[in-house]
Amino acid sequence: MTDIIDELSWRGLIAVSTDLDDLRKALDTGRVTFYGGFDPTAPGLHIGNLVLLLTMRRLQLTGHRPIGLVGGATGLIGDPSGKSAERVLNSRDVVEGWVQRIRGEVGQYLETDSGPSGALVVSNLDWTGDLTALDFLRDIGKHFPVNQMLSREVVRARLESGGISFTEFSYQILQANDFLELHRRHDCSLQLGGSDQWGNLVSGVDLIRRVTGDVVHALATPLITKPDGTKYGKTEGEAVWLSPELMSPYAFYQFWINRSDAEVPGLLKVFTFRTRAEIEDLEQEIAERPAARHGQRVLAEDVTVLVHGPAELERVQAASRALFGQGELGELDAGTLGSAIAEVPHATVRASGGTLPPVADLMAETGIVRSKSEARRAIAEGGAYLNNVRVTAEDATPSVPGDLLHGRYLILRRGKRTVGGVAVERD
């Protein structure tokens, strides 16, 4: 595909837009400078942010210039979009730390060279930090009819559910001012964002029209959801982070490998740079040979390489193989092995007096069997393994430190597919 709008549409990346024909014409006839914003309201970016980053990268690959805006100012307030209650405000020091991390993460996905389409990464604190309240009200606020602000979906929803503070009510003005500033400074004429941001996006379009008379554009990507309609990572503790400090590469890889057949084609379109022909071939293979899970492997490999690099992919795949008896556990580094254990049923035990409970007890403790008697039956039938070595005695006990991997870990397995881990604390 040579038309980027057709490409984004086929990939399911256009939820809503201002005049799409006019935007297509602008993208086809010259280089467009565009931006996407990332507020530091969390310690890092997640896969919802990755949707926007990869959409920006696709536009950059066709010759357009991206600006990654990190909300050093707006992050001090927090966007009310998608929130049913007022945010807890973070301290300036916390927000500044998150700004620095997120700047680095944004720069990882966009080419920041000195060429004409080289990306910029900026903070809106640069032009908002010294803005006085009077200047804000006189120069910006006067362009916002209150009835129009009240009509925004997020504001209506919050008013109906208990109210919204003036702080969060003003967020749409600050975001609109970002678009105006980038338009003035860098001739930015397109803003990208998630569909839950649509009200904020069109506020910027309208502000620029009112202040300068210029016509600019907005394009929103859809929220990526599971087959049941819920957003990925919205359950407590389930955010899929891009930073290895917030989510291990092993856990990240497992998230993608565990997607259902129904999810894979759409996720391949959004999160990989596979061509239309490649994805259609994978769709056909999923339909014809679902047990092979080839689509899931391609998805997990591509996204893990994109986010963590090929060396990390090799490590997590080696760990996956080794846990199920297809590789050497001793060759895994401690960090990767610990991350892998965290993703399977596991337990922490203390080696009291330098000794550990029997293997049967440990199997029950991890939950890979329902009871110690079931564990002993698995051993008697030849279906129990310690560190990928078959356990033959029902009273077998791991040795300390001999059986401990990296001086701390044990891998237990029942049959071919049921794996558990033990972290050992020693006196």
Residue pairs with C-beta under 8 A, 6 or more apart in sequence:
1 7
1 10
1 276
3 24
3 28
4 27
4 58
4 59
4 62
4 64
5 14
5 20
5 23
5 24
5 27
7 58
8 14
8 55
8 58
8 219
10 269
10 276
11 269
11 270
12 222
12 266
12 269
12 270
13 51
13 55
13 58
13 221
13 222
13 269
13 270
14 20
14 219
14 220
14 221
14 222
15 195
15 198
15 220
15 221
15 222
15 223
16 195
16 198
16 219
16 220
17 23
17 217
17 218
17 219
17 220
18 202
18 205
18 217
18 218
18 219
19 217
22 215
22 217
23 190
23 217
23 219
26 32
26 189
26 190
26 217
27 59
27 62
27 64
31 63
31 64
31 65
31 116
31 117
32 59
32 64
32 65
32 189
32 190
33 64
33 65
33 66
33 67
33 182
33 186
33 187
33 188
33 189
33 190
34 56
34 59
34 64
34 65
34 66
34 67
34 188
34 189
34 190
34 191
34 192
35 66
35 67
35 68
35 69
35 178
35 179
35 182
35 188
35 190
35 191
35 192
36 52
36 53
36 55
36 56
36 66
36 67
36 68
36 69
36 191
36 192
36 193
37 69
37 70
37 71
37 74
37 124
37 175
37 178
37 191
37 193
38 45
38 49
38 52
38 68
38 69
38 70
38 71
38 102
38 106
39 70
39 71
39 74
39 75
39 78
39 79
40 70
40 71
40 72
40 75
40 95
40 98
40 99
40 101
40 102
41 75
41 78
41 79
41 87
41 90
41 98
42 98
42 239
43 97
43 98
43 101
43 243
43 246
44 98
44 101
44 102
44 105
44 241
44 242
44 243
44 245
44 246
45 53
45 102
45 105
45 106
45 241
45 242
45 243
46 233
46 239
46 240
46 241
46 242
47 224
47 232
47 233
47 240
47 242
47 271
48 194
48 223
48 224
48 231
48 232
48 233
49 242
50 109
50 242
50 271
50 307
51 194
51 221
51 224
51 270
51 271
52 192
52 193
52 194
52 221
53 68
53 106
53 109
53 110
54 109
54 270
54 271
55 192
55 221
56 66
56 68
56 109
56 110
56 119
56 192
57 66
57 109
57 110
58 273
59 66
59 192
60 66
60 110
60 111
60 117
60 119
63 116
63 117
64 117
65 116
65 117
65 118
65 119
65 120
66 110
66 117
66 119
66 120
67 119
67 120
67 121
67 122
67 182
67 186
67 188
68 103
68 106
68 107
68 110
68 119
68 120
68 121
68 122
69 121
69 122
69 123
69 124
69 178
69 182
70 99
70 102
70 103
70 106
70 121
70 122
70 123
70 124
71 99
71 123
71 124
72 95
72 96
72 99
72 123
72 124
72 125
72 126
72 129
73 123
73 124
73 125
73 128
73 129
73 174
74 124
74 128
74 171
74 174
74 175
74 178
75 90
75 95
75 98
75 99
76 89
76 90
76 92
76 95
77 87
77 89
77 167
77 168
77 170
77 171
77 174
78 87
78 89
78 168
78 171
79 168
79 171
79 175
79 197
79 200
80 86
80 87
80 154
80 155
80 158
80 164
80 168
80 169
80 171
81 154
81 196
81 197
81 199
81 200
82 154
82 196
83 158
84 157
84 158
84 161
85 161
85 162
86 164
86 165
86 168
87 168
90 98
99 123
99 125
101 243
103 121
103 123
105 242
105 243
106 121
107 119
107 121
109 306
110 119
110 121
111 117
111 118
111 119
112 118
112 119
112 120
112 121
120 186
122 182
124 174
124 178
124 181
127 177
127 181
128 174
128 177
136 173
140 173
140 176
140 177
140 180
140 207
141 173
143 206
143 207
143 210
143 211
144 172
144 173
144 176
144 203
144 207
148 206
149 155
149 169
149 172
149 173
149 203
150 156
150 159
152 172
152 199
152 203
153 198
153 199
154 196
154 199
155 164
155 169
155 199
158 164
158 168
171 200
172 199
172 200
172 203
173 203
175 200
175 203
175 204
176 200
176 203
176 204
176 206
176 207
177 204
177 207
178 204
179 188
179 191
179 204
179 205
179 207
179 208
179 216
180 204
180 207
180 208
180 211
180 212
182 188
183 189
183 208
183 212
183 214
183 216
184 212
188 216
189 214
189 216
189 217
190 216
190 217
190 218
190 219
191 201
191 204
191 205
191 216
191 217
191 218
191 219
192 218
192 219
192 220
192 221
193 200
193 201
193 218
193 220
193 221
194 220
194 221
194 222
194 223
195 220
195 221
195 222
195 223
196 223
197 220
198 218
198 220
201 218
201 219
201 220
202 218
204 216
204 218
205 216
205 217
205 218
208 214
208 216
209 215
209 216
223 231
224 231
224 232
224 266
224 267
224 270
225 231
225 232
226 232
226 263
227 260
227 262
227 263
232 238
232 240
233 239
233 240
239 246
239 247
240 247
240 252
240 255
241 247
241 252
242 307
244 252
244 308
244 312
248 335
248 336
248 339
248 342
249 304
249 307
249 308
249 312
249 313
249 315
249 316
249 336
249 339
250 315
250 316
250 319
250 320
250 336
250 339
250 340
250 343
251 339
251 342
251 343
252 303
252 304
252 307
252 308
253 300
253 304
253 313
253 316
253 317
253 320
254 300
254 320
254 343
256 267
256 296
256 299
256 300
256 303
256 304
257 293
257 296
257 297
257 299
257 300
257 320
258 296
259 267
259 296
259 299
261 286
261 290
261 295
264 282
264 286
264 295
264 296
264 299
265 279
265 282
265 283
265 286
265 295
267 299
268 274
268 279
268 282
268 295
268 298
268 299
268 302
269 279
271 299
271 302
271 303
271 306
272 279
272 298
272 299
272 302
272 303
272 306
273 302
274 282
274 298
274 302
282 294
282 295
282 298
283 295
285 292
285 294
285 295
286 294
286 295
301 313
301 317
304 312
304 313
304 316
305 313
315 332
315 333
315 336
316 336
316 340
318 327
318 331
318 332
318 336
319 332
319 336
319 337
319 339
319 340
320 340
321 327
322 328
322 329
322 331
322 332
322 388
323 329
323 340
323 344
323 411
323 413
323 419
324 413
324 416
324 417
324 419
325 385
325 388
325 413
325 416
329 337
329 387
329 388
329 405
329 411
330 405
332 340
332 405
334 406
334 408
334 409
337 405
337 406
337 409
338 409
338 423
340 421
341 409
341 411
341 421
341 422
341 423
342 421
344 419
344 420
344 421
345 366
345 367
345 368
345 419
345 420
345 421
346 366
346 420
346 421
346 422
346 423
347 362
347 365
347 366
347 367
347 420
347 421
347 422
347 423
348 422
348 423
348 424
348 425
349 356
349 357
349 362
349 365
349 422
349 423
349 424
349 425
350 424
350 425
350 426
350 427
351 400
351 424
351 425
351 426
351 427
352 427
353 427
354 400
354 426
354 427
355 397
355 400
356 362
356 397
356 398
356 400
356 424
357 365
357 397
358 395
358 396
358 397
359 375
359 379
359 384
359 386
359 391
359 396
359 397
359 398
359 412
360 372
360 375
360 376
360 379
360 384
360 394
360 395
360 396
361 372
361 375
362 398
362 410
362 412
362 422
363 369
363 372
363 375
363 378
363 384
363 412
363 414
363 420
364 370
364 371
364 372
364 374
364 375
365 422
366 412
366 420
366 421
366 422
367 420
368 412
368 413
368 414
368 418
368 419
368 420
369 375
369 378
369 414
375 384
375 414
376 394
378 384
378 414
378 415
379 391
379 392
379 393
379 394
379 396
380 394
382 390
382 392
383 414
383 415
384 390
384 391
384 412
384 413
384 414
385 391
385 411
385 412
385 413
385 414
386 396
386 398
386 403
386 410
386 411
386 412
387 403
387 405
387 410
387 411
388 411
388 413
398 404
398 410
400 424
400 426
401 407
401 426
403 410
404 410
404 424
405 411
407 426
408 423
408 424
408 426
409 421
409 422
409 423
409 424
410 421
410 422
410 424
411 419
411 420
411 421
411 422
412 419
412 420
412 421
412 422
413 419
413 420
414 420
